[in-house]
Amino acid sequence: MDSKTKNFEEIWKDGQISEKAPKWAAYRKIMTGEFPSPFRGTTDPLAETIKKAVEKIDQLKPEANGPAYLGTETKLQYSYPEVKNVKIQEKGESIDSVIDDVINLFQGAPNWGNPLTMCNVIPQANTAGIVASMLSQVFSPNILEGEYSWNVHKAELETAGMIGNLIGWDPTATGAIYTWGGGGCWTYAVKYALTRVLPDSRTKGIRTDAKVLCSQQSHYVQQNATDWMGLGMDNIIHIRTDNETNQMDPQHLEEVMKDLHAKGIPVALVVCTMGTTDASAFDPIGKVREVMDKYPNPKGFGKTLLYADCVVGWSWLYFKHYDFEKNPLQFSEHILPILKKNAEQYKDIIHADAIGIDFHKVGWAPYVSSCFLYKNATEFESLLRRGDDAYLQVRSPYNPMYYTLEVSRTSSGSLAGWATLKYFGMEGMQAIIGGILETKYYLYDLIANESDMVCVNPDDTGFITLFRPYPKGIDAKQQFDKELNDPALRGELIKHNRIVKAIGDKLFEWYRSGKQINGKYTPYMSFSTGFRTTKYNTDESDSEAVIYAIKSFPMNIFVSPEIMRHTMDCVKAARDEVMAEM
């Protein structure tokens, strides 16, 4: 036997690393006691460590009725860019020490499950989604292809089928790719559209200024996607939105498409936003499809793609077949017609070629669990197909490595989204969504009873409430109506916008400092700096003639009427302190 081989074998004794083993092997001996055990029937360091970590991070949660942040230290524990002046230590730390450091990073982090948290569309994740996502890290299935993920691929495939069925697409023809966020979904839509409309672009690059059409309310990720895909942000054309509903104007869309058609300019992509973050607007996707069909691309170009950005609003699909007559979940008469309206606006989603959804938004799943779904899997996957790779072999019927933007893909999102779909079912999700809407309209009624406050999105049917507190003694409804419609009151609009911003900043300062009002901690809220324009600024040429508003987005299941009444008290107190300081 070769001496080198013999020396290596002598490191082990009875299957264990011997006491006289070289130093590198001694390190390995430590690691085998701390890495997850590959076999059952033994003490698993992973299970023990996770248990300790969960117990420790639970200690960061406040007592009942505590503040909306974790831990006791609310200030940032680093300065930028000095934080990066750090080196890897020569010797590693113990696993307990590392876990303690990890736990400490959560000091001051927002507690999304706290009922005082209502700053944005960021909910607490559900338990099934959390556990499923965590398990993906234990054995690290790489869902780029079948060999490395095996049955874990069912999560992505069954998501395609379940959501496809919900939309009304053929579930077996529907495809799905879990990706890095709503921005990933938008980017996939742009790539799909460019490849369909400019088929030579994959090999020769983008040599034609194809256009992307989306509404003025469309998410800013439009810039990321067109930039990173090489089309360029200058090729975005914004379609006007209705000043009351914030919906895309089909008439303006037709004017734009007719003009482009006459000039021989292709349209790669039309995007309907099916639930904007602040205004909760739903573009009329059925009418948009009708306009698109009237103006096909010139000869030599492929068919324009219709993408529905549903990352915020997708869960309204759950009410597509709800029995509004029998109302089995017993929603109030107040919100029943609103649920029905939202469901009806989502029926036309069937006309989309592709949609994007975020389970980590209105799905109550952990970050990141975004999914890009496409109606015709055969078309999408053949258009974007790449050649074979010598070091990867096809071992299963599903191998998305040939057409996805990502190569390595974690199963964390797919398992979280899939587990969420199974855990809630139709009725569970309907109950949560309807319950959040009941809360939203309870707050709406509280605001309506305050003469110096006005809800500025009363016709929006989503979860968000946007409202403007005015100084005491001002008739808020009357004042806002004038500021919205009369250019002579532009100065007063700007003045009151500054007050609204100051109130929002004050509430954030109070949340971070642990301030109490009436013996209770204050809510974690935010504000919008222009969710809509005034009626004398429809072309958006005046950056200051826009509407600021305090934002309430109560996304968790622990919120109560008492919390919402307390929220109103805190907003009034913040308003009074701001006015005193001014």
C-alpha positions in Angstrom: 0.0 0.0 0.0 1.2 3.5 -0.8 2.6 5.2 2.3 0.5 8.3 1.6 -2.7 6.2 1.4 -1.7 4.4 4.6 -1.0 7.6 6.5 -4.4 8.9 5.5 -6.2 5.8 6.6 -4.4 5.9 10.0 -6.2 9.2 10.8 -9.3 7.1 11.4 -9.7 4.5 14.1 -12.8 2.3 14.1 -14.6 4.9 11.9 -13.6 7.8 14.1 -10.9 10.4 13.8 -8.1 9.3 16.1 -6.5 11.3 18.9 -3.2 11.5 17.1 -4.7 12.9 13.9 -3.2 16.0 12.3 -4.6 19.3 13.3 -6.8 19.7 10.2 -8.5 16.5 11.0 -9.0 17.6 14.6 -11.0 20.6 13.2 -13.0 18.1 11.2 -13.8 16.2 14.3 -15.3 19.3 15.9 -17.3 20.0 12.8 -18.8 16.5 12.6 -20.1 17.2 16.1 -21.7 20.4 15.0 -22.9 19.9 11.4 -26.3 18.4 11.0 -26.2 14.6 11.4 -26.8 12.7 8.1 -28.4 9.8 9.9 -31.4 9.4 12.3 -31.2 7.8 15.6 -28.4 10.1 16.8 -28.4 13.3 18.7 -28.7 16.0 16.0 -26.7 19.2 16.7 -29.0 21.1 14.2 -32.2 20.3 16.0 -30.7 21.3 19.4 -29.2 24.5 18.0 -32.4 25.6 16.2 -34.3 25.0 19.5 -31.9 27.1 21.4 -31.8 29.8 18.8 -35.7 30.0 18.6 -35.8 30.2 22.4 -33.2 33.0 22.4 -34.9 35.1 19.7 -38.2 34.7 21.4 -36.6 36.6 24.3 -36.4 39.6 22.0 -40.2 39.7 21.7 -41.8 42.2 24.1 -44.2 41.4 26.8 -47.9 41.7 25.9 -48.8 45.2 24.7 -45.1 45.9 24.2 -43.5 48.0 21.4 -43.5 47.1 17.8 -39.7 46.3 17.7 -37.6 43.4 18.9 -35.3 43.6 21.9 -34.3 46.7 23.9 -31.8 48.5 21.7 -33.5 50.4 18.9 -30.5 52.3 17.6 -28.4 51.1 14.7 -25.3 49.3 16.0 -23.1 50.2 13.1 -21.9 53.2 11.1 -21.5 53.2 7.4 -19.1 52.7 5.6 -16.9 52.0 8.6 -18.8 48.8 9.3 -17.0 47.2 6.4 -13.6 47.7 8.0 -13.4 44.1 9.3 -11.4 40.9 8.8 -12.0 37.2 9.1 -10.6 36.0 12.4 -7.8 33.5 12.4 -9.7 31.1 14.6 -13.4 30.4 14.5 -15.9 31.1 17.3 -18.1 28.5 19.0 -21.4 27.9 17.4 -23.2 29.3 20.5 -21.2 32.5 20.2 -22.1 32.8 16.5 -25.8 32.2 17.2 -25.7 34.8 20.0 -24.2 37.3 17.5 -26.9 36.4 15.0 -29.7 36.9 17.5 -28.2 40.3 18.5 -28.5 41.5 14.9 -32.3 41.4 15.4 -32.1 44.0 18.1 -34.5 46.8 17.1 -35.8 45.0 14.1 -39.5 45.5 13.3 -41.8 43.0 14.8 -44.2 42.3 11.9 -46.5 40.3 14.1 -47.1 43.1 16.6 -50.6 44.6 16.1 -49.0 48.0 16.4 -47.1 47.4 13.1 -49.0 48.8 10.2 -46.4 50.5 8.1 -46.6 48.7 4.8 -47.6 45.5 3.0 -45.2 43.4 5.1 -47.1 40.8 7.1 -45.9 38.3 9.7 -45.1 35.0 8.1 -47.3 32.0 8.8 -45.9 29.0 10.7 -46.3 26.5 7.9 -44.4 28.8 5.5 -41.7 29.5 8.0 -41.0 25.8 8.7 -41.1 24.8 5.1 -38.7 27.6 4.2 -36.3 26.6 7.1 -36.4 22.9 6.0 -35.2 23.9 2.5 -31.9 25.0 4.2 -31.3 21.6 5.8 -30.7 19.6 2.7 -30.3 22.5 0.2 -32.2 21.2 -2.8 -31.1 23.3 -5.8 -34.2 23.7 -7.9 -32.3 24.5 -11.0 -32.9 20.9 -12.2 -34.5 17.7 -11.2 -31.4 15.7 -10.1 -30.6 18.1 -7.3 -34.1 18.7 -6.1 -36.1 15.5 -6.9 -39.6 15.6 -5.4 -39.0 19.1 -4.0 -39.8 20.3 -7.5 -43.4 19.4 -6.9 -43.7 22.6 -4.8 -43.1 24.8 -7.8 -45.1 22.6 -10.2 -48.1 22.3 -8.0 -48.0 26.1 -7.4 -48.3 26.5 -11.1 -51.3 24.2 -11.2 -53.1 25.7 -8.1 -52.7 29.3 -9.2 -53.4 28.5 -12.8 -56.7 26.9 -11.7 -57.5 29.9 -9.6 -56.9 32.2 -12.6 -58.8 30.0 -15.0 -55.8 29.0 -17.1 -55.2 25.4 -18.1 -53.2 24.2 -15.1 -51.2 21.6 -17.0 -50.1 24.3 -19.5 -49.2 26.8 -16.8 -45.6 27.4 -15.8 -44.1 28.9 -12.7 -40.7 30.1 -11.6 -40.0 31.2 -8.0 -37.7 34.1 -8.2 -36.0 36.9 -6.2 -39.0 39.2 -5.7 -41.6 41.3 -7.5 -38.7 42.9 -9.4 -37.7 39.4 -10.6 -41.2 38.8 -11.9 -41.1 42.1 -13.8 -37.7 41.3 -15.2 -38.9 37.9 -16.4 -41.9 39.6 -18.0 -39.6 42.0 -19.9 -37.3 39.2 -21.0 -40.2 37.0 -22.1 -41.6 40.0 -24.1 -38.3 40.9 -25.7 -37.7 37.3 -26.8 -41.2 36.9 -28.2 -41.3 40.3 -30.0 -37.6 40.5 -31.0 -36.6 36.8 -31.6 -33.1 37.7 -32.8 -32.4 39.6 -29.6 -31.1 36.5 -27.8 -28.2 36.2 -30.2 -27.7 39.6 -31.7 -28.8 41.8 -28.8 -31.5 44.4 -28.7 -31.3 46.4 -31.9 -34.8 47.8 -32.0 -36.4 50.3 -29.5 -39.4 48.2 -28.7 -41.7 49.8 -26.1 -43.0 48.9 -22.7 -46.3 50.5 -21.8 -47.5 50.8 -18.2 -49.6 53.1 -16.2 -48.4 56.2 -14.3 -49.1 54.2 -11.1 -46.9 51.3 -12.1 -44.2 50.2 -9.7 -40.8 51.8 -10.0 -39.3 48.4 -10.7 -40.2 49.1 -14.3 -36.9 51.1 -14.4 -34.8 48.2 -12.9 -36.2 45.7 -15.4 -35.9 47.7 -18.6 -32.4 48.9 -17.5 -31.0 45.5 -16.5 -32.5 43.8 -19.5 -30.8 46.3 -21.8 -33.9 47.8 -23.4 -33.4 51.1 -21.6 -35.7 53.2 -19.4 -36.3 55.7 -22.2 -38.4 53.0 -23.9 -41.0 53.0 -21.2 -44.2 54.9 -22.1 -46.5 55.8 -19.3 -50.3 55.6 -19.9 -52.4 58.1 -18.1 -54.4 57.0 -15.1 -57.8 58.2 -14.0 -57.6 60.8 -11.4 -60.3 59.3 -9.3 -59.6 55.5 -9.6 -55.9 55.6 -10.4 -56.7 53.0 -13.1 -55.0 53.0 -16.5 -57.0 55.0 -19.1 -57.8 52.5 -22.0 -58.5 55.5 -24.3 -55.0 56.9 -23.8 -53.6 53.4 -24.3 -55.4 53.2 -27.6 -54.1 56.5 -28.7 -50.5 55.5 -27.9 -50.8 52.0 -29.5 -52.4 53.5 -32.6 -49.6 56.0 -33.0 -46.9 53.4 -32.5 -48.6 51.0 -34.9 -48.8 53.8 -37.6 -45.1 54.4 -37.2 -44.1 50.8 -37.4 -42.8 50.7 -33.8 -43.2 47.4 -32.0 -44.6 47.2 -28.5 -42.9 44.5 -26.5 -44.9 44.6 -23.3 -48.0 46.0 -21.8 -48.2 45.9 -18.0 -51.4 46.0 -16.0 -51.0 46.8 -12.4 -53.5 44.7 -10.5 -53.3 46.4 -7.1 -50.9 49.3 -6.6 -49.1 49.5 -3.2 -50.7 52.8 -2.0 -53.7 53.4 -4.2 -54.8 49.7 -4.5 -55.7 50.4 -8.2 -56.7 47.7 -10.6 -56.1 48.4 -14.3 -59.0 47.3 -16.6 -57.1 44.3 -18.0 -60.0 43.1 -20.1 -60.3 46.4 -21.9 -56.5 46.5 -22.2 -56.5 43.2 -24.0 -59.2 44.5 -26.5 -57.0 47.5 -27.3 -53.9 45.3 -27.8 -55.7 43.0 -30.1 -56.7 45.9 -32.3 -53.1 47.0 -32.9 -50.8 44.0 -33.5 -47.1 44.6 -34.0 -45.8 45.2 -37.5 -44.7 42.3 -39.7 -41.5 40.8 -38.6 -42.1 41.2 -34.9 -43.8 38.8 -32.5 -47.0 39.3 -30.5 -47.0 41.9 -27.7 -47.0 40.3 -24.2 -49.6 41.2 -21.6 -48.2 41.0 -18.0 -50.3 41.5 -14.9 -48.3 42.8 -11.9 -50.3 41.1 -9.2 -47.7 41.0 -6.5 -49.9 43.0 -4.1 -53.4 42.2 -5.3 -53.2 38.5 -6.3 -55.1 37.1 -3.3 -58.4 38.7 -4.4 -58.5 35.7 -6.7 -59.6 33.7 -3.7 -63.0 35.3 -3.9 -63.6 34.4 -7.5 -66.0 31.7 -6.6 -67.1 32.9 -3.1 -70.8 32.6 -2.6 -71.7 36.3 -1.9 -75.4 35.5 -1.5 -74.9 32.9 1.3 -71.8 34.6 2.7 -70.6 31.5 4.5 -67.8 33.4 6.4 -70.3 36.0 7.6 -68.5 39.1 6.5 -70.2 42.4 7.4 -72.6 44.1 4.9 -70.0 46.9 4.9 -67.3 45.0 3.2 -69.2 42.3 1.3 -69.8 44.5 -1.8 -66.1 45.5 -1.7 -65.0 41.9 -1.7 -67.3 41.2 -4.6 -66.0 44.2 -6.5 -62.4 43.2 -6.1 -63.2 39.6 -7.1 -65.0 40.9 -10.3 -62.1 43.1 -11.2 -59.8 40.1 -11.0 -61.8 37.8 -13.2 -60.3 39.3 -16.3 -56.8 38.3 -15.2 -57.4 35.3 -17.4 -56.4 37.5 -20.4 -52.9 38.0 -19.1 -50.0 36.0 -20.7 -48.1 36.1 -17.5 -48.5 37.3 -13.9 -46.3 38.0 -10.9 -47.3 37.3 -7.3 -45.7 37.8 -3.9 -46.5 35.2 -1.3 -44.5 37.3 1.2 -46.9 40.2 0.8 -50.6 39.3 0.8 -49.8 35.7 1.3 -48.3 35.8 4.8 -45.2 33.8 3.8 -41.6 34.5 4.6 -39.2 36.5 2.3 -38.5 35.9 -0.5 -41.3 33.9 -2.0 -42.2 35.6 -5.3 -43.5 33.6 -8.3 -43.6 34.4 -12.0 -46.4 32.4 -13.7 -47.0 32.1 -17.4 -50.0 30.9 -19.3 -48.3 28.9 -22.0 -45.4 26.9 -20.6 -44.5 25.4 -24.0 -44.1 28.8 -25.6 -42.1 30.4 -22.7 -39.8 27.5 -22.2 -39.1 27.0 -25.8 -38.5 30.7 -26.5 -35.9 30.9 -23.7 -34.4 27.5 -24.1 -30.6 27.2 -24.0 -28.4 24.4 -25.1 -27.4 21.4 -23.0 -24.6 21.5 -20.4 -21.9 18.8 -20.3 -21.8 18.6 -16.5 -25.6 18.4 -15.9 -27.7 15.4 -16.8 -31.4 15.2 -17.3 -32.8 12.8 -14.6 -36.3 14.0 -14.3 -39.0 15.5 -16.7 -38.7 19.0 -15.2 -35.4 20.9 -15.6 -35.9 24.7 -15.6 -32.1 25.3 -15.7 -32.5 25.6 -19.5 -34.6 28.7 -19.5 -34.4 30.5 -16.1 -32.4 33.6 -15.5 -31.0 32.2 -12.3 -28.8 29.1 -12.4 -28.7 28.1 -8.7 -32.1 28.6 -7.2 -33.1 27.9 -3.6 -36.3 26.0 -2.8 -36.9 28.3 0.2 -39.5 30.4 -1.7 -41.2 27.6 -3.5 -41.6 25.5 -0.3 -42.9 28.6 1.6 -45.4 29.5 -1.1 -46.6 26.0 -1.7 -47.0 25.3 2.1 -48.9 28.5 2.5 -51.4 27.5 -0.3 -51.9 24.2 1.4 -52.1 25.5 4.9 -54.7 28.2 4.4 -56.8 26.6 1.7 -59.5 28.8 0.1 -61.5 29.4 3.2 -58.5 30.3 5.5 -57.2 32.9 3.1 -60.6 34.3 2.5 -61.0 34.7 6.3 -57.7 36.5 6.7 -58.2 38.8 3.7 -61.8 39.7 4.7 -60.7 40.2 8.3 -58.0 42.7 7.3 -60.6 44.6 5.2 -63.0 44.7 8.2 -60.2 46.3 10.2 -59.4 48.8 7.4 -63.0 50.0 7.3 -63.3 50.2 11.0 -60.4 52.7 10.9 -62.1 54.5 8.0 -65.2 55.0 10.2 -63.0 56.3 13.0 -61.4 58.9 10.7 -64.8 59.9 9.3 -65.8 60.9 12.9 -62.9 63.3 13.2 -63.7 66.7 11.6 -60.0 67.6 11.3 -59.0 64.4 9.5 -60.0 63.1 6.0 -59.5 59.8 4.3 -58.0 60.6 0.9 -58.5 57.2 -0.7 -62.1 56.4 0.2 -62.8 54.7 -3.1 -59.8 52.4 -3.0 -60.9 48.8 -2.1 -57.6 47.4 -0.9 -56.2 47.1 2.6 -54.5 50.5 2.9 -56.0 53.6 4.5 -54.5 56.9 3.5 -55.5 60.0 5.5 -54.6 63.6 6.2 -54.7 65.0 9.7 -55.1 68.8 9.6 -54.6 71.4 12.4 -57.4 71.6 14.9 -60.3 73.8 13.8 -59.9 73.1 10.1 -62.7 71.3 8.2 -60.5 68.6 6.8 -62.9 67.4 4.1 -63.6 70.9 2.8 -60.0 71.9 2.9 -58.7 68.8 1.1 -61.4 69.2 -1.6 -60.1 72.7 -2.3 -56.4 71.7 -2.2 -57.2 68.8 -4.6 -59.1 70.9 -7.2 -58.1 74.5 -6.9 -54.7 75.6 -8.1 -55.0 78.8 -6.1 -54.6 76.6 -2.9 -51.4 75.0 -4.1 -49.5 76.9 -1.3 -51.8 75.6 1.4 -51.5 72.1 -0.1 -47.8 72.2 0.2 -47.9 73.6 3.7 -50.3 70.8 4.9 -48.1 68.2 3.0 -45.2 69.3 5.2 -47.4 69.0 8.3 -48.4 65.4 7.2 -44.7 64.5 6.7 -43.8 65.9 10.0 -46.5 63.9 11.7 -45.3 60.8 9.9 -41.7 61.5 11.0 -42.9 62.1 14.6 -44.7 58.8 14.7 -41.6 57.0 13.5 -39.5 58.8 16.1 -41.9 57.8 18.8 -42.0 54.2 17.6 -38.2 54.0 17.7 -37.8 55.7 21.0 -40.5 53.6 22.9 -42.8 56.6 23.4 -46.1 55.9 25.2 -49.4 57.7 24.7 -52.0 57.1 27.4 -49.7 54.4 28.9 -49.4 52.5 25.6 -46.7 52.2 23.0 -47.2 54.0 19.7 -47.8 52.3 16.4 -45.3 51.8 13.6 -46.8 53.6 10.7 -45.5 55.4 7.6 -46.7 57.9 5.0 -47.0 58.4 1.3 -45.3 61.4 -0.4 -47.5 61.5 -3.5 -49.8 58.5 -4.0 -51.7 60.8 -6.4 -51.5 64.2 -8.0 -53.9 67.1 -7.7 -56.4 67.6 -10.5 -54.5 70.6 -11.8 -51.3 68.5 -12.1 -52.5 65.5 -14.1 -49.3 65.6 -16.3 -47.2 65.3 -13.1 -45.2 68.4 -14.2 -45.4 69.9 -10.7 -43.5 67.7 -8.2 -45.1 69.5 -5.2 -48.7 69.4 -6.4 -49.2 65.9 -5.0 -51.0 64.4 -2.1 -49.2 63.4 1.1 -51.0 61.1 3.5 -50.4 59.1 6.7 -50.5 55.4 5.8 -52.1 52.5 7.8 -51.5 49.0 6.4 -52.7 46.6 9.2 -51.5 43.3 7.8 -51.4 41.1 10.9 -54.1 38.9 12.5 -53.5 40.3 16.0 -54.9 43.7 15.3 -58.0 44.8 17.2 -60.5 47.6 17.4 -58.7 48.8 20.6 -55.4 49.1 18.6 -57.1 51.1 15.9 -58.7 53.5 18.4 -55.3 53.9 20.1 -53.7 54.6 16.7 -56.1 57.5 16.2 -55.1 58.9 19.6 -51.4 58.7 18.7 -51.9 60.4 15.4 -53.8 63.3 17.0 -51.1 63.6 19.7 -48.3 63.6 17.1 -50.3 66.3 15.1 -50.6 68.4 18.2 -46.9 68.2 19.1 -45.9 69.0 15.5 -48.2 72.1 15.5 -46.7 73.2 18.8 -43.2 72.9 17.4 -44.1 74.8 14.3 
